[in-house]
Amino acid sequence: MSNRAAYLQTMIALASAAFGVVAALAWNSAITALVKQIFGTGGQIVSLFIYAVLVTVLAVMVMVNLGKLAARTAPPKA
C-alpha cells in the first residue's frame, strides 16, 4: 500500500471515529434529558445510575454480537 493510500485510510478512520464520538455525545445528552424527564430531578442520581447500567448492558450486547459477526466473516485459518 502506498503512503498516500495509508494516509487516506487513516484520515477516514479518524474522521469516522470523531463523528462517532460526536453522535454518542448527542445521544448521551438526549437520553439523559429523557431519563430526567421520566424519573424527575428528585431522583437524579438514581436515574443516572439506571441510565448508566442500561447503556452498559446495551454496549456489552452490541459488542458480543459484533464479535460473533467478526468470527463468522473471518477467513478460515489454514
N, CA, C and O atoms as a Tripos MOL2 file, in Angstrom:
@<TRIPOS>MOLECULE
protein
  312   311    78     0     0
PROTEIN
NO_CHARGES

@<TRIPOS>ATOM
      1 N           0.8590   -1.1720    0.0000 N.3       1 MET1
      2 CA          0.0000    0.0000    0.0000 C.3       1 MET1
      3 C           0.9010    1.2300    0.0000 C.2       1 MET1
      4 O           1.8880    1.2870    0.7340 O.2       1 MET1
      5 N           0.5560    2.2030   -0.8220 N.am      2 SER2
      6 CA          1.3610    3.4140   -0.9090 C.3       2 SER2
      7 C           1.1210    4.2940    0.3060 C.2       2 SER2
      8 O           0.1630    4.1070    1.0550 O.2       2 SER2
      9 N           2.0170    5.2600    0.4810 N.am      3 ASN3
     10 CA          1.8740    6.1940    1.6050 C.3       3 ASN3
     11 C           0.5820    6.9930    1.4910 C.2       3 ASN3
     12 O          -0.0850    7.2550    2.4920 O.2       3 ASN3
     13 N           0.2330    7.3790    0.2620 N.am      4 ARG4
     14 CA         -0.9830    8.1700    0.0660 C.3       4 ARG4
     15 C          -2.2280    7.3780    0.4550 C.2       4 ARG4
     16 O          -3.1400    7.9130    1.0860 O.2       4 ARG4
     17 N          -2.2630    6.1050    0.0780 N.am      5 ALA5
     18 CA         -3.4030    5.2570    0.4180 C.3       5 ALA5
     19 C          -3.4720    5.0440    1.9330 C.2       5 ALA5
     20 O          -4.5580    5.0730    2.5120 O.2       5 ALA5
     21 N          -2.3460    4.8330    2.5620 N.am      6 ALA6
     22 CA         -2.3160    4.6540    4.0130 C.3       6 ALA6
     23 C          -2.7640    5.9310    4.7160 C.2       6 ALA6
     24 O          -3.5000    5.8830    5.7020 O.2       6 ALA6
     25 N          -2.3150    7.0700    4.2010 N.am      7 TYR7
     26 CA         -2.7130    8.3570    4.7730 C.3       7 TYR7
     27 C          -4.2180    8.5470    4.6520 C.2       7 TYR7
     28 O          -4.8740    8.9400    5.6160 O.2       7 TYR7
     29 N          -4.7690    8.2710    3.4760 N.am      8 LEU8
     30 CA         -6.2020    8.4230    3.2400 C.3       8 LEU8
     31 C          -7.0080    7.4760    4.1330 C.2       8 LEU8
     32 O          -8.0240    7.8720    4.7030 O.2       8 LEU8
     33 N          -6.5560    6.2340    4.2520 N.am      9 GLN9
     34 CA         -7.2470    5.2590    5.0850 C.3       9 GLN9
     35 C          -7.2340    5.6990    6.5570 C.2       9 GLN9
     36 O          -8.2320    5.5500    7.2620 O.2       9 GLN9
     37 N          -6.1090    6.2340    7.0080 N.am     10 THR10
     38 CA         -6.0010    6.7150    8.3820 C.3      10 THR10
     39 C          -6.9060    7.9130    8.6120 C.2      10 THR10
     40 O          -7.5640    7.9970    9.6490 O.2      10 THR10
     41 N          -6.9510    8.8390    7.6670 N.am     11 MET11
     42 CA         -7.8040   10.0200    7.8130 C.3      11 MET11
     43 C          -9.2840    9.6350    7.8360 C.2      11 MET11
     44 O         -10.0610   10.2140    8.5960 O.2      11 MET11
     45 N          -9.6740    8.6760    7.0200 N.am     12 ILE12
     46 CA        -11.0620    8.2120    7.0220 C.3      12 ILE12
     47 C         -11.3970    7.5690    8.3600 C.2      12 ILE12
     48 O         -12.4700    7.8120    8.9120 O.2      12 ILE12
     49 N         -10.4910    6.7530    8.8860 N.am     13 ALA13
     50 CA        -10.7320    6.1100   10.1800 C.3      13 ALA13
     51 C         -10.8440    7.1490   11.2950 C.2      13 ALA13
     52 O         -11.7130    7.0340   12.1600 O.2      13 ALA13
     53 N          -9.9790    8.1590   11.2840 N.am     14 LEU14
     54 CA        -10.0170    9.1980   12.3180 C.3      14 LEU14
     55 C         -11.2890   10.0340   12.2140 C.2      14 LEU14
     56 O         -11.9030   10.3530   13.2330 O.2      14 LEU14
     57 N         -11.6880   10.3900   10.9980 N.am     15 ALA15
     58 CA        -12.9060   11.1750   10.8190 C.3      15 ALA15
     59 C         -14.1280   10.3730   11.2460 C.2      15 ALA15
     60 O         -15.0410   10.9220   11.8630 O.2      15 ALA15
     61 N         -14.1580    9.0910   10.9300 N.am     16 SER16
     62 CA        -15.2730    8.2350   11.3390 C.3      16 SER16
     63 C         -15.3540    8.1510   12.8550 C.2      16 SER16
     64 O         -16.4390    8.2400   13.4290 O.2      16 SER16
     65 N         -14.2190    7.9810   13.4980 N.am     17 ALA17
     66 CA        -14.2020    7.9110   14.9640 C.3      17 ALA17
     67 C         -14.6560    9.2310   15.5770 C.2      17 ALA17
     68 O         -15.3970    9.2370   16.5600 O.2      17 ALA17
     69 N         -14.2180   10.3400   15.0080 N.am     18 ALA18
     70 CA        -14.6050   11.6520   15.5400 C.3      18 ALA18
     71 C         -16.1070   11.8720   15.4100 C.2      18 ALA18
     72 O         -16.7460   12.3400   16.3520 O.2      18 ALA18
     73 N         -16.6740   11.5420   14.2610 N.am     19 PHE19
     74 CA        -18.1140   11.6910   14.0920 C.3      19 PHE19
     75 C         -18.8740   10.7380   15.0080 C.2      19 PHE19
     76 O         -19.9540   11.0720   15.4950 O.2      19 PHE19
     77 N         -18.3180    9.5610   15.2430 N.am     20 GLY20
     78 CA        -18.9310    8.6190   16.1650 C.3      20 GLY20
     79 C         -18.9880    9.1670   17.5840 C.2      20 GLY20
     80 O         -19.9910    8.9960   18.2770 O.2      20 GLY20
     81 N         -17.9200    9.8230   18.0170 N.am     21 VAL21
     82 CA        -17.8950   10.4290   19.3510 C.3      21 VAL21
     83 C         -18.9210   11.5540   19.4500 C.2      21 VAL21
     84 O         -19.6340   11.6590   20.4480 O.2      21 VAL21
     85 N         -18.9980   12.3880   18.4250 N.am     22 VAL22
     86 CA        -19.9670   13.4850   18.4260 C.3      22 VAL22
     87 C         -21.3920   12.9450   18.4860 C.2      22 VAL22
     88 O         -22.2260   13.4620   19.2290 O.2      22 VAL22
     89 N         -21.6670   11.9110   17.7070 N.am     23 ALA23
     90 CA        -23.0040   11.3030   17.7260 C.3      23 ALA23
     91 C         -23.2980   10.6850   19.0920 C.2      23 ALA23
     92 O         -24.4120   10.8040   19.6010 O.2      23 ALA23
     93 N         -22.3060   10.0300   19.6810 N.am     24 ALA24
     94 CA        -22.5000    9.4260   21.0010 C.3      24 ALA24
     95 C         -22.7880   10.4900   22.0530 C.2      24 ALA24
     96 O         -23.6490   10.2920   22.9100 O.2      24 ALA24
     97 N         -22.0900   11.6000   22.0020 N.am     25 LEU25
     98 CA        -22.3420   12.6800   22.9530 C.3      25 LEU25
     99 C         -23.7360   13.2840   22.7690 C.2      25 LEU25
    100 O         -24.4010   13.6290   23.7450 O.2      25 LEU25
    101 N         -24.1700   13.4070   21.5260 N.am     26 ALA26
    102 CA        -25.5050   13.9310   21.2640 C.3      26 ALA26
    103 C         -26.5680   12.9860   21.8220 C.2      26 ALA26
    104 O         -27.5220   13.4250   22.4640 O.2      26 ALA26
    105 N         -26.3990   11.6910   21.5760 N.am     27 TRP27
    106 CA        -27.3410   10.7080   22.1180 C.3      27 TRP27
    107 C         -27.2960   10.6880   23.6360 C.2      27 TRP27
    108 O         -28.3300   10.5340   24.2860 O.2      27 TRP27
    109 N         -26.1080   10.8430   24.2070 N.am     28 ASN28
    110 CA        -25.9740   10.8700   25.6580 C.3      28 ASN28
    111 C         -26.7940   12.0090   26.2490 C.2      28 ASN28
    112 O         -27.5080   11.8200   27.2340 O.2      28 ASN28
    113 N         -26.6950   13.1720   25.6580 N.am     29 SER29
    114 CA        -27.4580   14.3240   26.1510 C.3      29 SER29
    115 C         -28.9580   14.0880   26.0150 C.2      29 SER29
    116 O         -29.7250   14.3830   26.9320 O.2      29 SER29
    117 N         -29.3670   13.5600   24.8840 N.am     30 ALA30
    118 CA        -30.7870   13.3220   24.6540 C.3      30 ALA30
    119 C         -31.3430   12.2740   25.6150 C.2      30 ALA30
    120 O         -32.4170   12.4690   26.1830 O.2      30 ALA30
    121 N         -30.6400   11.1860   25.8000 N.am     31 ILE31
    122 CA        -31.1210   10.1290   26.6850 C.3      31 ILE31
    123 C         -31.0940   10.5840   28.1360 C.2      31 ILE31
    124 O         -31.9960   10.2460   28.9040 O.2      31 ILE31
    125 N         -30.0700   11.3470   28.5260 N.am     32 THR32
    126 CA        -30.0110   11.8770   29.8870 C.3      32 THR32
    127 C         -31.2070   12.7850   30.1590 C.2      32 THR32
    128 O         -31.8130   12.7090   31.2280 O.2      32 THR32
    129 N         -31.5460   13.6350   29.2080 N.am     33 ALA33
    130 CA        -32.7120   14.5070   29.3690 C.3      33 ALA33
    131 C         -34.0010   13.6910   29.4710 C.2      33 ALA33
    132 O         -34.8830   14.0170   30.2650 O.2      33 ALA33
    133 N         -34.1070   12.6410   28.6740 N.am     34 LEU34
    134 CA        -35.2890   11.7810   28.7270 C.3      34 LEU34
    135 C         -35.3970   11.0950   30.0860 C.2      34 LEU34
    136 O         -36.4800   11.0470   30.6690 O.2      34 LEU34
    137 N         -34.2960   10.5700   30.5920 N.am     35 VAL35
    138 CA        -34.3080    9.9010   31.8990 C.3      35 VAL35
    139 C         -34.6880   10.8860   32.9920 C.2      35 VAL35
    140 O         -35.4500   10.5450   33.8960 O.2      35 VAL35
    141 N         -34.1630   12.1060   32.9160 N.am     36 LYS36
    142 CA        -34.5250   13.1290   33.9020 C.3      36 LYS36
    143 C         -36.0110   13.4510   33.8330 C.2      36 LYS36
    144 O         -36.6450   13.6720   34.8650 O.2      36 LYS36
    145 N         -36.5700   13.4780   32.6320 N.am     37 GLN37
    146 CA        -37.9870   13.7740   32.4760 C.3      37 GLN37
    147 C         -38.8440   12.6370   33.0270 C.2      37 GLN37
    148 O         -39.8750   12.8820   33.6540 O.2      37 GLN37
    149 N         -38.4230   11.4060   32.7960 N.am     38 ILE38
    150 CA        -39.2000   10.2530   33.2660 C.3      38 ILE38
    151 C         -39.1270   10.1250   34.7850 C.2      38 ILE38
    152 O         -40.1520    9.9590   35.4450 O.2      38 ILE38
    153 N         -37.9180   10.2010   35.3400 N.am     39 PHE39
    154 CA        -37.7330    9.9740   36.7660 C.3      39 PHE39
    155 C         -37.7620   11.2560   37.5810 C.2      39 PHE39
    156 O         -37.7710   11.1970   38.8110 O.2      39 PHE39
    157 N         -37.7780   12.4090   36.9330 N.am     40 GLY40
    158 CA        -37.7940   13.6900   37.6420 C.3      40 GLY40
    159 C         -36.4060   14.0670   38.1370 C.2      40 GLY40
    160 O         -35.4630   13.2790   38.0550 O.2      40 GLY40
    161 N         -36.3000   15.2750   38.6470 N.am     41 THR41
    162 CA        -34.9930   15.7560   39.1080 C.3      41 THR41
    163 C         -34.7110   15.3400   40.5440 C.2      41 THR41
    164 O         -33.5640   15.4080   40.9850 O.2      41 THR41
    165 N         -35.7470   14.9050   41.2980 N.am     42 GLY42
    166 CA        -35.5420   14.4890   42.6770 C.3      42 GLY42
    167 C         -34.6570   13.2610   42.7800 C.2      42 GLY42
    168 O         -33.8390   13.1660   43.6940 O.2      42 GLY42
    169 N         -34.8050   12.3350   41.8730 N.am     43 GLY43
    170 CA        -34.0030   11.1120   41.8720 C.3      43 GLY43
    171 C         -32.9380   11.1450   40.8050 C.2      43 GLY43
    172 O         -32.6960   10.1420   40.1340 O.2      43 GLY43
    173 N         -32.3020   12.2830   40.6390 N.am     44 GLN44
    174 CA        -31.3480   12.4510   39.5430 C.3      44 GLN44
    175 C         -30.1920   11.4610   39.6220 C.2      44 GLN44
    176 O         -29.8150   10.8810   38.6040 O.2      44 GLN44
    177 N         -29.6270   11.2560   40.7990 N.am     45 ILE45
    178 CA        -28.5020   10.3320   40.9320 C.3      45 ILE45
    179 C         -28.9410    8.9090   40.6110 C.2      45 ILE45
    180 O         -28.2590    8.1910   39.8790 O.2      45 ILE45
    181 N         -30.0700    8.5090   41.1550 N.am     46 VAL46
    182 CA        -30.5850    7.1590   40.9010 C.3      46 VAL46
    183 C         -30.8800    6.9780   39.4160 C.2      46 VAL46
    184 O         -30.5360    5.9500   38.8330 O.2      46 VAL46
    185 N         -31.5110    7.9650   38.8100 N.am     47 SER47
    186 CA        -31.8520    7.8450   37.3910 C.3      47 SER47
    187 C         -30.6080    7.7850   36.5190 C.2      47 SER47
    188 O         -30.5980    7.0710   35.5160 O.2      47 SER47
    189 N         -29.5680    8.5110   36.8730 N.am     48 LEU48
    190 CA        -28.3290    8.4570   36.0940 C.3      48 LEU48
    191 C         -27.6440    7.0970   36.2320 C.2      48 LEU48
    192 O         -27.0540    6.6000   35.2730 O.2      48 LEU48
    193 N         -27.7190    6.4980   37.4140 N.am     49 PHE49
    194 CA        -27.1580    5.1630   37.5780 C.3      49 PHE49
    195 C         -27.9660    4.1290   36.7850 C.2      49 PHE49
    196 O         -27.3910    3.2270   36.1740 O.2      49 PHE49
    197 N         -29.2740    4.2560   36.7950 N.am     50 ILE50
    198 CA        -30.1090    3.3590   35.9900 C.3      50 ILE50
    199 C         -29.7510    3.5050   34.5140 C.2      50 ILE50
    200 O         -29.6110    2.5110   33.8010 O.2      50 ILE50
    201 N         -29.6070    4.7330   34.0680 N.am     51 TYR51
    202 CA        -29.2090    5.0030   32.6810 C.3      51 TYR51
    203 C         -27.8550    4.3860   32.3790 C.2      51 TYR51
    204 O         -27.6800    3.7620   31.3330 O.2      51 TYR51
    205 N         -26.8910    4.5520   33.2870 N.am     52 ALA52
    206 CA        -25.5490    4.0100   33.0690 C.3      52 ALA52
    207 C         -25.5780    2.4860   32.9720 C.2      52 ALA52
    208 O         -24.8940    1.9040   32.1300 O.2      52 ALA52
    209 N         -26.3560    1.8470   33.8170 N.am     53 VAL53
    210 CA        -26.4470    0.3840   33.7800 C.3      53 VAL53
    211 C         -27.0890   -0.0680   32.4730 C.2      53 VAL53
    212 O         -26.6090   -1.0080   31.8400 O.2      53 VAL53
    213 N         -28.1590    0.5880   32.0680 N.am     54 LEU54
    214 CA        -28.8220    0.2100   30.8150 C.3      54 LEU54
    215 C         -27.9100    0.3870   29.6050 C.2      54 LEU54
    216 O         -27.8740   -0.4650   28.7180 O.2      54 LEU54
    217 N         -27.1810    1.4870   29.5740 N.am     55 VAL55
    218 CA        -26.2680    1.7290   28.4590 C.3      55 VAL55
    219 C         -25.1360    0.7050   28.4710 C.2      55 VAL55
    220 O         -24.7130    0.2450   27.4110 O.2      55 VAL55
    221 N         -24.6440    0.3430   29.6440 N.am     56 THR56
    222 CA        -23.5750   -0.6510   29.7410 C.3      56 THR56
    223 C         -24.0530   -2.0090   29.2490 C.2      56 THR56
    224 O         -23.3390   -2.6890   28.5110 O.2      56 THR56
    225 N         -25.2520   -2.4080   29.6490 N.am     57 VAL57
    226 CA        -25.8020   -3.6860   29.1910 C.3      57 VAL57
    227 C         -25.9720   -3.6740   27.6750 C.2      57 VAL57
    228 O         -25.6280   -4.6450   27.0010 O.2      57 VAL57
    229 N         -26.4940   -2.5880   27.1460 N.am     58 LEU58
    230 CA        -26.6600   -2.4760   25.6980 C.3      58 LEU58
    231 C         -25.3090   -2.5400   24.9810 C.2      58 LEU58
    232 O         -25.1830   -3.2170   23.9600 O.2      58 LEU58
    233 N         -24.3100   -1.8470   25.5020 N.am     59 ALA59
    234 CA        -22.9790   -1.8450   24.8820 C.3      59 ALA59
    235 C         -22.3710   -3.2480   24.8880 C.2      59 ALA59
    236 O         -21.7600   -3.6610   23.9020 O.2      59 ALA59
    237 N         -22.5320   -3.9770   25.9820 N.am     60 VAL60
    238 CA        -21.9970   -5.3380   26.0550 C.3      60 VAL60
    239 C         -22.7000   -6.2300   25.0380 C.2      60 VAL60
    240 O         -22.0520   -7.0240   24.3560 O.2      60 VAL60
    241 N         -24.0060   -6.1070   24.9330 N.am     61 MET61
    242 CA        -24.7450   -6.9200   23.9660 C.3      61 MET61
    243 C         -24.3040   -6.6290   22.5350 C.2      61 MET61
    244 O         -24.1310   -7.5490   21.7350 O.2      61 MET61
    245 N         -24.1250   -5.3630   22.2180 N.am     62 VAL62
    246 CA        -23.6800   -4.9880   20.8690 C.3      62 VAL62
    247 C         -22.2830   -5.5210   20.6040 C.2      62 VAL62
    248 O         -22.0260   -6.0580   19.5270 O.2      62 VAL62
    249 N         -21.3730   -5.3830   21.5670 N.am     63 MET63
    250 CA        -20.0010   -5.8460   21.3650 C.3      63 MET63
    251 C         -19.9320   -7.3660   21.2150 C.2      63 MET63
    252 O         -19.1590   -7.8670   20.3980 O.2      63 MET63
    253 N         -20.7230   -8.1030   21.9860 N.am     64 VAL64
    254 CA        -20.7450   -9.5630   21.8600 C.3      64 VAL64
    255 C         -21.2430   -9.9580   20.4720 C.2      64 VAL64
    256 O         -20.6630  -10.8320   19.8280 O.2      64 VAL64
    257 N         -22.3090   -9.3200   20.0150 N.am     65 ASN65
    258 CA        -22.8370   -9.6350   18.6830 C.3      65 ASN65
    259 C         -21.8730   -9.2470   17.5760 C.2      65 ASN65
    260 O         -21.7600   -9.9650   16.5830 O.2      65 ASN65
    261 N         -21.1760   -8.1270   17.7240 N.am     66 LEU66
    262 CA        -20.1780   -7.7450   16.7230 C.3      66 LEU66
    263 C         -19.0120   -8.7370   16.7130 C.2      66 LEU66
    264 O         -18.4700   -9.0440   15.6520 O.2      66 LEU66
    265 N         -18.6300   -9.2300   17.8730 N.am     67 GLY67
    266 CA        -17.5720  -10.2390   17.9420 C.3      67 GLY67
    267 C         -17.9790  -11.5230   17.2420 C.2      67 GLY67
    268 O         -17.1750  -12.1330   16.5380 O.2      67 GLY67
    269 N         -19.2270  -11.9380   17.4330 N.am     68 LYS68
    270 CA        -19.7260  -13.1310   16.7560 C.3      68 LYS68
    271 C         -19.7610  -12.9260   15.2470 C.2      68 LYS68
    272 O         -19.4100  -13.8240   14.4820 O.2      68 LYS68
    273 N         -20.1890  -11.7340   14.8220 N.am     69 LEU69
    274 CA        -20.2240  -11.4200   13.3910 C.3      69 LEU69
    275 C         -18.8240  -11.4360   12.7990 C.2      69 LEU69
    276 O         -18.6140  -11.9610   11.7050 O.2      69 LEU69
    277 N         -17.8710  -10.8670   13.5140 N.am     70 ALA70
    278 CA        -16.4860  -10.8510   13.0370 C.3      70 ALA70
    279 C         -15.9380  -12.2700   12.9270 C.2      70 ALA70
    280 O         -15.2120  -12.5840   11.9840 O.2      70 ALA70
    281 N         -16.2790  -13.1250   13.8820 N.am     71 ALA71
    282 CA        -15.7990  -14.5040   13.8410 C.3      71 ALA71
    283 C         -16.3940  -15.2620   12.6590 C.2      71 ALA71
    284 O         -15.7140  -16.0770   12.0360 O.2      71 ALA71
    285 N         -17.6660  -14.9940   12.3490 N.am     72 ARG72
    286 CA        -18.3090  -15.6710   11.2200 C.3      72 ARG72
    287 C         -17.7640  -15.2160    9.8820 C.2      72 ARG72
    288 O         -17.6730  -16.0100    8.9450 O.2      72 ARG72
    289 N         -17.4010  -13.9510    9.7820 N.am     73 THR73
    290 CA        -16.9620  -13.4200    8.4990 C.3      73 THR73
    291 C         -15.4590  -13.5000    8.3030 C.2      73 THR73
    292 O         -14.9620  -13.1850    7.2220 O.2      73 THR73
    293 N         -14.7200  -13.9170    9.3340 N.am     74 ALA74
    294 CA        -13.2630  -14.0240    9.2130 C.3      74 ALA74
    295 C         -12.9100  -15.1730    8.2720 C.2      74 ALA74
    296 O         -13.6090  -16.1850    8.2270 O.2      74 ALA74
    297 N         -11.8260  -15.0090    7.5260 N.am     75 PRO75
    298 CA        -11.4140  -16.1060    6.6460 C.3      75 PRO75
    299 C         -10.9610  -17.2970    7.4860 C.2      75 PRO75
    300 O         -10.3840  -17.1150    8.5580 O.2      75 PRO75
    301 N         -11.2160  -18.5080    7.0110 N.am     76 PRO76
    302 CA        -10.8220  -19.6910    7.7830 C.3      76 PRO76
    303 C          -9.3140  -19.7870    7.9250 C.2      76 PRO76
    304 O          -8.5620  -19.4620    7.0060 O.2      76 PRO76
    305 N          -8.8830  -20.2470    9.1080 N.am     77 LYS77
    306 CA         -7.4390  -20.4230    9.3540 C.3      77 LYS77
    307 C          -6.9690  -21.7060    8.6940 C.2      77 LYS77
    308 O          -7.6420  -22.7360    8.7320 O.2      77 LYS77
    309 N          -5.8090  -21.6130    8.0970 N.am     78 ALA78
    310 CA         -5.2810  -22.7830    7.3940 C.3      78 ALA78
    311 C          -4.5090  -23.6800    8.3030 C.2      78 ALA78
    312 O          -3.9980  -24.7110    7.8660 O.2      78 ALA78
@<TRIPOS>BOND
     1     1     2 1
     2     2     3 1
     3     3     4 2
     4     3     5 am
     5     5     6 1
     6     6     7 1
     7     7     8 2
     8     7     9 am
     9     9    10 1
    10    10    11 1
    11    11    12 2
    12    11    13 am
    13    13    14 1
    14    14    15 1
    15    15    16 2
    16    15    17 am
    17    17    18 1
    18    18    19 1
    19    19    20 2
    20    19    21 am
    21    21    22 1
    22    22    23 1
    23    23    24 2
    24    23    25 am
    25    25    26 1
    26    26    27 1
    27    27    28 2
    28    27    29 am
    29    29    30 1
    30    30    31 1
    31    31    32 2
    32    31    33 am
    33    33    34 1
    34    34    35 1
    35    35    36 2
    36    35    37 am
    37    37    38 1
    38    38    39 1
    39    39    40 2
    40    39    41 am
    41    41    42 1
    42    42    43 1
    43    43    44 2
    44    43    45 am
    45    45    46 1
    46    46    47 1
    47    47    48 2
    48    47    49 am
    49    49    50 1
    50    50    51 1
    51    51    52 2
    52    51    53 am
    53    53    54 1
    54    54    55 1
    55    55    56 2
    56    55    57 am
    57    57    58 1
    58    58    59 1
    59    59    60 2
    60    59    61 am
    61    61    62 1
    62    62    63 1
    63    63    64 2
    64    63    65 am
    65    65    66 1
    66    66    67 1
    67    67    68 2
    68    67    69 am
    69    69    70 1
    70    70    71 1
    71    71    72 2
    72    71    73 am
    73    73    74 1
    74    74    75 1
    75    75    76 2
    76    75    77 am
    77    77    78 1
    78    78    79 1
    79    79    80 2
    80    79    81 am
    81    81    82 1
    82    82    83 1
    83    83    84 2
    84    83    85 am
    85    85    86 1
    86    86    87 1
    87    87    88 2
    88    87    89 am
    89    89    90 1
    90    90    91 1
    91    91    92 2
    92    91    93 am
    93    93    94 1
    94    94    95 1
    95    95    96 2
    96    95    97 am
    97    97    98 1
    98    98    99 1
    99    99   100 2
   100    99   101 am
   101   101   102 1
   102   102   103 1
   103   103   104 2
   104   103   105 am
   105   105   106 1
   106   106   107 1
   107   107   108 2
   108   107   109 am
   109   109   110 1
   110   110   111 1
   111   111   112 2
   112   111   113 am
   113   113   114 1
   114   114   115 1
   115   115   116 2
   116   115   117 am
   117   117   118 1
   118   118   119 1
   119   119   120 2
   120   119   121 am
   121   121   122 1
   122   122   123 1
   123   123   124 2
   124   123   125 am
   125   125   126 1
   126   126   127 1
   127   127   128 2
   128   127   129 am
   129   129   130 1
   130   130   131 1
   131   131   132 2
   132   131   133 am
   133   133   134 1
   134   134   135 1
   135   135   136 2
   136   135   137 am
   137   137   138 1
   138   138   139 1
   139   139   140 2
   140   139   141 am
   141   141   142 1
   142   142   143 1
   143   143   144 2
   144   143   145 am
   145   145   146 1
   146   146   147 1
   147   147   148 2
   148   147   149 am
   149   149   150 1
   150   150   151 1
   151   151   152 2
   152   151   153 am
   153   153   154 1
   154   154   155 1
   155   155   156 2
   156   155   157 am
   157   157   158 1
   158   158   159 1
   159   159   160 2
   160   159   161 am
   161   161   162 1
   162   162   163 1
   163   163   164 2
   164   163   165 am
   165   165   166 1
   166   166   167 1
   167   167   168 2
   168   167   169 am
   169   169   170 1
   170   170   171 1
   171   171   172 2
   172   171   173 am
   173   173   174 1
   174   174   175 1
   175   175   176 2
   176   175   177 am
   177   177   178 1
   178   178   179 1
   179   179   180 2
   180   179   181 am
   181   181   182 1
   182   182   183 1
   183   183   184 2
   184   183   185 am
   185   185   186 1
   186   186   187 1
   187   187   188 2
   188   187   189 am
   189   189   190 1
   190   190   191 1
   191   191   192 2
   192   191   193 am
   193   193   194 1
   194   194   195 1
   195   195   196 2
   196   195   197 am
   197   197   198 1
   198   198   199 1
   199   199   200 2
   200   199   201 am
   201   201   202 1
   202   202   203 1
   203   203   204 2
   204   203   205 am
   205   205   206 1
   206   206   207 1
   207   207   208 2
   208   207   209 am
   209   209   210 1
   210   210   211 1
   211   211   212 2
   212   211   213 am
   213   213   214 1
   214   214   215 1
   215   215   216 2
   216   215   217 am
   217   217   218 1
   218   218   219 1
   219   219   220 2
   220   219   221 am
   221   221   222 1
   222   222   223 1
   223   223   224 2
   224   223   225 am
   225   225   226 1
   226   226   227 1
   227   227   228 2
   228   227   229 am
   229   229   230 1
   230   230   231 1
   231   231   232 2
   232   231   233 am
   233   233   234 1
   234   234   235 1
   235   235   236 2
   236   235   237 am
   237   237   238 1
   238   238   239 1
   239   239   240 2
   240   239   241 am
   241   241   242 1
   242   242   243 1
   243   243   244 2
   244   243   245 am
   245   245   246 1
   246   246   247 1
   247   247   248 2
   248   247   249 am
   249   249   250 1
   250   250   251 1
   251   251   252 2
   252   251   253 am
   253   253   254 1
   254   254   255 1
   255   255   256 2
   256   255   257 am
   257   257   258 1
   258   258   259 1
   259   259   260 2
   260   259   261 am
   261   261   262 1
   262   262   263 1
   263   263   264 2
   264   263   265 am
   265   265   266 1
   266   266   267 1
   267   267   268 2
   268   267   269 am
   269   269   270 1
   270   270   271 1
   271   271   272 2
   272   271   273 am
   273   273   274 1
   274   274   275 1
   275   275   276 2
   276   275   277 am
   277   277   278 1
   278   278   279 1
   279   279   280 2
   280   279   281 am
   281   281   282 1
   282   282   283 1
   283   283   284 2
   284   283   285 am
   285   285   286 1
   286   286   287 1
   287   287   288 2
   288   287   289 am
   289   289   290 1
   290   290   291 1
   291   291   292 2
   292   291   293 am
   293   293   294 1
   294   294   295 1
   295   295   296 2
   296   295   297 am
   297   297   298 1
   298   298   299 1
   299   299   300 2
   300   299   301 am
   301   301   302 1
   302   302   303 1
   303   303   304 2
   304   303   305 am
   305   305   306 1
   306   306   307 1
   307   307   308 2
   308   307   309 am
   309   309   310 1
   310   310   311 1
   311   311   312 2
@<TRIPOS>SUBSTRUCTURE
     1 MET1         2 RESIDUE 1 A MET
     2 SER2         6 RESIDUE 1 A SER
     3 ASN3        10 RESIDUE 1 A ASN
     4 ARG4        14 RESIDUE 1 A ARG
     5 ALA5        18 RESIDUE 1 A ALA
     6 ALA6        22 RESIDUE 1 A ALA
     7 TYR7        26 RESIDUE 1 A TYR
     8 LEU8        30 RESIDUE 1 A LEU
     9 GLN9        34 RESIDUE 1 A GLN
    10 THR10       38 RESIDUE 1 A THR
    11 MET11       42 RESIDUE 1 A MET
    12 ILE12       46 RESIDUE 1 A ILE
    13 ALA13       50 RESIDUE 1 A ALA
    14 LEU14       54 RESIDUE 1 A LEU
    15 ALA15       58 RESIDUE 1 A ALA
    16 SER16       62 RESIDUE 1 A SER
    17 ALA17       66 RESIDUE 1 A ALA
    18 ALA18       70 RESIDUE 1 A ALA
    19 PHE19       74 RESIDUE 1 A PHE
    20 GLY20       78 RESIDUE 1 A GLY
    21 VAL21       82 RESIDUE 1 A VAL
    22 VAL22       86 RESIDUE 1 A VAL
    23 ALA23       90 RESIDUE 1 A ALA
    24 ALA24       94 RESIDUE 1 A ALA
    25 LEU25       98 RESIDUE 1 A LEU
    26 ALA26      102 RESIDUE 1 A ALA
    27 TRP27      106 RESIDUE 1 A TRP
    28 ASN28      110 RESIDUE 1 A ASN
    29 SER29      114 RESIDUE 1 A SER
    30 ALA30      118 RESIDUE 1 A ALA
    31 ILE31      122 RESIDUE 1 A ILE
    32 THR32      126 RESIDUE 1 A THR
    33 ALA33      130 RESIDUE 1 A ALA
    34 LEU34      134 RESIDUE 1 A LEU
    35 VAL35      138 RESIDUE 1 A VAL
    36 LYS36      142 RESIDUE 1 A LYS
    37 GLN37      146 RESIDUE 1 A GLN
    38 ILE38      150 RESIDUE 1 A ILE
    39 PHE39      154 RESIDUE 1 A PHE
    40 GLY40      158 RESIDUE 1 A GLY
    41 THR41      162 RESIDUE 1 A THR
    42 GLY42      166 RESIDUE 1 A GLY
    43 GLY43      170 RESIDUE 1 A GLY
    44 GLN44      174 RESIDUE 1 A GLN
    45 ILE45      178 RESIDUE 1 A ILE
    46 VAL46      182 RESIDUE 1 A VAL
    47 SER47      186 RESIDUE 1 A SER
    48 LEU48      190 RESIDUE 1 A LEU
    49 PHE49      194 RESIDUE 1 A PHE
    50 ILE50      198 RESIDUE 1 A ILE
    51 TYR51      202 RESIDUE 1 A TYR
    52 ALA52      206 RESIDUE 1 A ALA
    53 VAL53      210 RESIDUE 1 A VAL
    54 LEU54      214 RESIDUE 1 A LEU
    55 VAL55      218 RESIDUE 1 A VAL
    56 THR56      222 RESIDUE 1 A THR
    57 VAL57      226 RESIDUE 1 A VAL
    58 LEU58      230 RESIDUE 1 A LEU
    59 ALA59      234 RESIDUE 1 A ALA
    60 VAL60      238 RESIDUE 1 A VAL
    61 MET61      242 RESIDUE 1 A MET
    62 VAL62      246 RESIDUE 1 A VAL
    63 MET63      250 RESIDUE 1 A MET
    64 VAL64      254 RESIDUE 1 A VAL
    65 ASN65      258 RESIDUE 1 A ASN
    66 LEU66      262 RESIDUE 1 A LEU
    67 GLY67      266 RESIDUE 1 A GLY
    68 LYS68      270 RESIDUE 1 A LYS
    69 LEU69      274 RESIDUE 1 A LEU
    70 ALA70      278 RESIDUE 1 A ALA
    71 ALA71      282 RESIDUE 1 A ALA
    72 ARG72      286 RESIDUE 1 A ARG
    73 THR73      290 RESIDUE 1 A THR
    74 ALA74      294 RESIDUE 1 A ALA
    75 PRO75      298 RESIDUE 1 A PRO
    76 PRO76      302 RESIDUE 1 A PRO
    77 LYS77      306 RESIDUE 1 A LYS
    78 ALA78      310 RESIDUE 1 A ALA
